[in-house]
Amino acid sequence: MARTAGDTLDVFTMIDIFKYVIYGIAAAFFVYGILLMVEGFFT
């Protein structure tokens, strides 16, 4: 823990952004799957 607070803050911010990106991709695939399923039902 010899680093400055700025480095630690940057690391945590990167992890937070990475987490949001993963959640966003997962949600996009989830919505895409639902749309494909609904489209399959109606055709």
Backbone hydrogen bonds, N-H to C=O, Kabsch-Sander energy under -0.5 kcal/mol:
donor,donor_aa,acceptor,acceptor_aa,energy
8,T,4,T,-1.5
9,L,5,A,-2.4
10,D,6,G,-2.3
11,V,7,D,-2.4
12,F,8,T,-2.4
13,T,9,L,-2.4
14,M,10,D,-2.6
15,I,11,V,-2.4
16,D,12,F,-2.3
17,I,13,T,-2.6
18,F,14,M,-2.8
19,K,15,I,-2.5
20,Y,16,D,-2.2
21,V,17,I,-2.4
22,I,18,F,-2.4
23,Y,19,K,-2.5
24,G,20,Y,-2.5
25,I,21,V,-2.4
26,A,22,I,-2.6
27,A,23,Y,-2.6
28,A,24,G,-2.3
29,F,25,I,-2.4
30,F,26,A,-2.2
31,V,27,A,-2.7
32,Y,28,A,-2.5
33,G,29,F,-2.5
34,I,30,F,-2.2
35,L,31,V,-2.5
36,L,32,Y,-2.3
37,M,33,G,-2.4
38,V,34,I,-2.8
39,E,35,L,-2.6
40,G,36,L,-2.2
41,F,37,M,-1.8
42,F,38,V,-1.9
43,T,39,E,-0.9
